[in-house]
Amino acid sequence: MSVKQRIVAEIEERGPMPFERFMDLALYHSGGFFASDQLRSQKAGDFLTSPEVSPLFGETLAVYVEQERDRIGEPFQLIEVGAGSGSLLGPLLDIFPVDVIAIEASSAAREALSGLVPVSEHLPDRLRGVVVANELVDNLPMALAQRIGGTWRERWVALDGDGLAFVDAEPRPHVLSWLDAYAGDVPDDGWVEVQLAAREWLTEMVARLEAGSVLVIDYGDTAENLIPRRKDGTLRTYRAHHLGPHPLDEPGETDITADVNFTALVDVTDNAQLVRQDDFLTGLGLRQKLREIRHQELEAARRGEDEARLRLRSLKTEAETLLHPRGLGDFRVLIVEV
């Protein structure tokens, strides 16, 4: 049974489903986008995250991990949730070897990680160290709401002939509470992705953390700064490194994502700090590293070492992408320290 067939069968049996249920089935259940035998975060896959763009992302995070180990001492463990191909952990561990575990639900990703680090589908009950979630929470199932005539309405998923369509629904109390707290001043007809699971995930991480920190790195912004994007909402799909079809058109065949509302995450704890990715990486020495690479590139050119010069130029260009103010540099980094 395909993902779409499973969704259709459930709707036929139970009626229209909340969007977070649709998203959960489309991404994580058998045959879902992240439950297939394909590794998604790679050049031959569907998208690239910062660690795939440049190994200096993981190398730079190693500085933060070492600082945290020095701050809280041993025992200490690094945990990456949604570790993908290991493109973050590999370069990081080359710089700062540390006890580590990768948490990954995708069987394809677990296979890619095997031999590099210990892998599990489940978090330890207690955490002491650093928990990293890079481009994870934007994929956690979310409800969907629209502002109509000054009031909130949910958008559920129903059958429409051979396809699927959004239908109107009374907002559930927990969805309405989230909207009232974190949606902001959304204009009429505006769309909001209600990211309850993201908030629940961070709440759980903080509750398990005895000492150390949680890093949430993702695209998105504060509720206030997301208002200009609310006319059409930020829900979208990706496939083969390009924007994909409407989220309801091909469930299981595309990534489904939305900009993260960091206001809802900052509110989880009094210990949260929100910064831009370019500022975060600069504070850990990435711009200084780039200056050193530029100097090495010039030296290689002076000596006529063309292969080394080209390698260094490529490394520099990739790392500069991490800091681009209208690209990856505009990602947000949420830091929760305990």
C-alpha positions in Angstrom: 0.0 0.0 0.0 1.4 3.4 -1.0 1.5 6.4 1.4 -1.4 8.0 -0.5 -3.4 4.8 -0.4 -2.9 4.6 3.4 -4.0 8.2 3.8 -7.1 7.7 1.6 -8.0 4.6 3.5 -7.8 6.3 6.9 -9.9 9.2 5.7 -12.5 6.9 4.3 -12.7 5.1 7.6 -12.4 8.1 10.0 -13.2 11.2 8.0 -10.9 14.2 7.4 -7.6 14.2 9.2 -5.6 17.0 10.9 -2.7 18.2 8.8 -0.1 17.0 11.4 -1.5 13.4 10.9 -1.2 13.7 7.2 2.4 15.1 7.5 3.4 12.3 9.9 2.1 9.6 7.5 3.7 11.3 4.5 7.1 11.7 6.0 7.7 9.1 8.7 5.5 6.0 8.3 6.2 3.0 6.1 7.0 4.3 2.6 7.2 7.9 3.8 9.7 10.4 2.5 12.1 9.8 5.4 11.2 6.1 5.9 12.3 5.0 2.4 15.6 3.4 1.5 17.0 6.7 0.1 19.4 9.0 1.9 17.8 12.4 1.4 20.5 14.9 2.6 23.2 14.5 0.0 24.1 15.9 -3.5 22.4 12.9 -5.1 19.4 13.3 -2.8 16.8 16.0 -2.3 18.4 18.7 -0.2 21.7 19.8 1.3 22.1 21.2 4.9 25.0 23.2 6.1 27.2 20.2 7.0 26.9 18.9 3.4 27.7 22.3 2.0 31.0 22.6 4.0 33.0 20.4 6.4 33.9 23.6 8.2 30.4 23.6 9.7 31.1 20.5 11.8 34.7 21.6 12.4 33.5 25.0 13.8 30.8 23.3 16.0 33.6 21.3 17.5 34.8 24.5 19.1 31.4 24.9 20.8 31.3 21.2 21.9 34.8 21.5 23.4 33.8 24.7 25.3 30.7 22.9 26.7 32.8 19.9 27.8 35.2 22.3 29.5 32.2 24.0 31.2 30.4 21.0 32.6 33.2 18.4 32.7 32.7 14.6 32.5 30.7 12.5 31.9 29.9 14.2 28.6 28.2 13.0 25.4 27.5 14.6 22.1 24.1 13.7 20.6 22.9 14.6 17.2 19.2 14.1 16.6 18.5 13.6 12.9 22.1 12.9 12.1 21.5 12.1 8.4 24.6 11.1 6.5 27.0 12.0 9.3 28.3 15.0 7.5 28.2 17.1 10.7 29.6 14.5 13.1 32.5 13.3 10.8 34.3 16.6 10.6 33.4 17.5 14.2 34.9 14.3 15.6 38.1 14.8 13.5 38.7 18.0 15.4 37.4 17.0 18.8 36.9 13.3 19.5 34.2 12.8 22.1 31.7 10.2 23.2 28.9 10.4 20.7 25.6 8.9 19.7 23.5 9.6 16.5 19.7 9.5 16.8 18.2 8.7 13.4 14.8 7.3 12.4 15.7 6.8 8.7 17.0 3.3 7.9 19.0 4.7 5.0 20.7 7.3 7.2 21.4 4.7 9.9 23.2 2.6 7.3 25.2 5.6 6.2 26.2 6.3 9.8 27.1 2.7 10.7 30.8 2.4 11.2 31.2 6.2 11.9 29.3 6.5 15.2 27.0 4.6 17.4 23.4 4.9 16.1 20.1 4.6 17.8 16.4 5.4 17.1 15.9 6.5 20.7 17.3 9.1 23.0 18.9 8.2 26.4 16.6 8.9 29.3 19.1 11.4 30.8 21.4 13.7 28.8 24.6 15.3 29.8 26.5 17.2 27.1 25.4 18.8 23.9 22.3 17.9 21.9 22.4 19.1 18.3 19.4 19.3 16.0 20.3 20.7 12.6 17.3 21.2 10.3 15.2 18.8 12.3 12.3 20.7 13.8 11.1 22.2 10.5 10.1 18.7 9.5 8.2 17.7 12.7 4.4 17.3 12.0 2.5 20.5 12.4 -1.2 21.6 12.3 -2.3 24.2 9.7 -4.5 27.2 10.4 -5.9 30.2 8.5 -7.2 33.6 9.8 -10.7 34.1 8.4 -12.8 37.1 9.2 -10.8 37.8 12.3 -11.0 34.3 13.7 -8.9 31.1 13.4 -10.0 28.1 11.3 -8.0 24.9 11.0 -7.3 23.3 7.7 -7.7 19.5 7.6 -7.2 17.0 4.8 -10.1 15.3 3.1 -10.8 13.4 -0.1 -11.5 15.3 -3.3 -12.3 12.9 -6.1 -9.1 10.9 -6.7 -7.0 13.5 -4.9 -6.8 15.3 -1.5 -7.8 18.8 -0.5 -7.9 21.1 2.5 -11.2 21.5 4.2 -12.4 23.8 6.9 -12.5 22.7 10.6 -13.1 24.2 14.0 -9.8 24.8 15.7 -9.0 22.4 18.4 -8.3 24.0 21.9 -4.6 23.2 22.0 -4.1 24.5 18.4 -6.0 27.7 19.3 -3.9 28.2 22.4 -0.7 27.9 20.4 -2.1 30.4 17.8 -3.1 32.9 20.4 0.3 32.7 22.1 2.7 32.5 19.1 1.1 33.3 15.7 1.4 37.1 16.1 -0.7 39.7 14.3 -1.6 37.7 11.3 -3.6 39.5 8.5 -6.9 38.1 7.3 -6.5 35.1 5.0 -3.0 34.5 6.4 -1.8 31.0 6.9 0.1 29.7 10.0 1.9 26.4 10.6 1.1 25.4 14.2 4.4 23.8 15.4 3.2 22.0 18.5 5.5 19.0 18.0 8.6 21.2 17.7 7.8 22.9 21.0 7.1 19.5 22.6 10.4 18.1 21.3 12.4 21.0 22.8 10.5 20.7 26.1 11.4 17.0 26.3 15.1 17.7 25.5 15.4 20.3 28.2 13.6 18.0 30.7 16.1 15.3 30.0 19.2 17.5 30.1 21.0 17.3 33.4 23.8 19.7 32.3 25.1 21.0 29.0 23.1 22.5 26.1 20.7 22.0 23.2 21.4 23.6 19.8 18.5 24.0 17.4 19.7 25.2 14.0 17.1 25.8 11.3 15.5 28.3 9.0 12.8 30.5 10.4 12.5 33.6 12.6 10.5 35.1 15.4 6.7 35.3 15.2 6.9 39.0 14.5 9.4 38.7 11.7 7.4 35.9 10.1 4.3 38.1 9.7 5.3 39.3 6.2 5.4 35.6 5.1 1.9 34.8 6.4 -0.1 35.8 3.3 0.6 32.5 1.7 2.2 30.8 4.7 5.6 29.1 4.6 4.5 25.5 4.1 6.3 24.0 1.1 7.8 20.8 -0.4 11.3 19.9 -1.7 12.5 17.3 -4.1 15.8 16.9 -6.0 17.0 20.2 -4.6 14.0 22.2 -6.0 10.7 23.3 -4.7 8.2 20.5 -5.2 4.4 20.2 -5.8 1.6 21.2 -3.5 2.0 19.4 -0.1 -1.1 17.3 -0.7 -0.3 16.2 -4.2 2.3 13.5 -3.8 2.5 12.4 -0.2 5.6 10.3 0.5 7.4 11.6 -2.5 8.5 15.0 -1.3 9.9 16.7 1.8 7.3 18.8 3.7 8.6 21.7 5.7 7.9 25.2 7.0 9.8 28.1 8.5 10.3 27.5 12.3 8.5 29.9 14.6 11.4 30.4 17.1 9.2 32.5 19.4 7.4 29.4 20.4 10.7 27.6 21.1 12.4 30.4 23.0 9.4 30.4 25.3 10.1 26.8 26.4 12.7 27.9 29.0 14.2 31.0 30.5 17.7 29.8 29.4 17.2 30.2 25.7 19.3 32.5 23.5 18.5 33.1 19.8 21.2 34.2 17.3 21.8 34.2 13.6 24.0 31.3 12.2 26.5 33.8 10.7 27.0 35.4 14.1 27.2 32.1 15.9 29.8 30.6 13.6 31.8 33.9 13.6 31.9 33.8 17.4 33.4 30.3 17.1 36.1 31.4 14.8 34.9 30.6 11.3 35.7 34.1 9.8 39.2 33.8 11.3 39.5 30.4 9.7 38.5 31.8 6.4 41.2 34.5 6.6 43.8 31.7 7.2 42.5 29.8 4.2 42.7 32.9 2.0 46.3 33.3 3.1 47.1 29.7 2.3 45.4 30.1 -1.1 47.6 33.0 -1.9 50.7 31.2 -0.8 49.8 28.2 -2.9 49.3 30.5 -5.9 52.7 32.1 -5.3 54.4 28.7 -5.3 52.5 27.6 -8.4 50.7 24.8 -6.6 47.5 24.9 -8.7 45.9 21.8 -7.3 46.3 23.0 -3.7 45.1 26.5 -4.6 42.0 25.2 -6.2 41.2 22.9 -3.3 41.6 25.8 -0.9 39.5 28.1 -3.0 36.7 25.5 -3.1 36.9 25.1 0.7 36.8 28.9 1.1 33.8 29.3 -1.2 31.9 26.5 0.5 32.5 28.0 4.0 31.5 31.5 2.8 28.1 30.0 1.9 27.6 29.2 5.6 27.8 32.9 6.4 25.9 34.4 3.5 23.5 37.0 5.0 20.6 36.1 2.6 21.3 32.4 2.7 22.5 29.9 5.3 23.9 32.8 7.4 20.3 33.9 8.0 19.4 30.6 9.7 18.7 30.8 13.4 20.5 29.1 16.2 18.6 28.5 19.4 20.9 27.8 22.4 19.6 26.4 25.6 22.2 26.0 28.3 21.7 24.2 31.6 
